[in-house]
Amino acid sequence: MFNNNTTEKKSAVEMVNSTNVISKETKIVGDIDASGNIRIEGHLEGLVQSKTKIVIGDSAIIIGNISSPDAEISGKVEGEVHCSGTLYLNKTAIVTGNITTQKLVVENGAVFNGKCQMTSSSQSLVISKSNQSEEQPKKQIASL
């Protein structure tokens, strides 16, 4: 009578459409990995990952890396930011760290200290828990 497939699909849709909120008075030390949207207004030390969108509010302080398809930053972030889609830096944003994104929108007044790499949609983004960048292979130059 009942189709379990429909129930499973509905649960997946609800999970993706859900929004997780970390309020202004909250401090978290640890990593967050969510399937739905995340809105952070508080203080977080750790890795933040979402399969949809991350919003960093005006009052938020993030010390750690961020990874999602889309992100909007209005608060302070100290760490790497990886977006496979669009990254918005609002006028109150302060980002200290490298950015990797496909599209970047920066409002007048936003502060960004780091390197920015623009990627194509076909490139995959990899995020690590440390802020240390991986060493690029060194090119050897032959002596003539």
KASUL-V938637 format. One record per run of one state. SS is the DSSP state (H for helix, E for strand, C for the rest). FROM is the first residue (numbers start at 1). TO is the last residue. If there is no record, write none. Layout:
SS|FROM|TO + SS|FROM|TO
//
This chain:
C|1|3 + H|4|17 + C|18|18 + E|19|22 + C|23|26 + E|27|29 + C|30|31 + E|32|34 + C|35|36 + E|37|40 + C|41|42 + E|43|45 + C|46|47 + E|48|50 + C|51|52 + E|53|56 + C|57|60 + E|61|63 + C|64|65 + E|66|68 + C|69|69 + E|70|73 + C|74|75 + E|76|78 + C|79|80 + E|81|89 + C|90|93 + E|94|96 + C|97|98 + E|99|106 + C|107|110 + E|111|113 + C|114|115 + E|116|118 + C|119|144
//
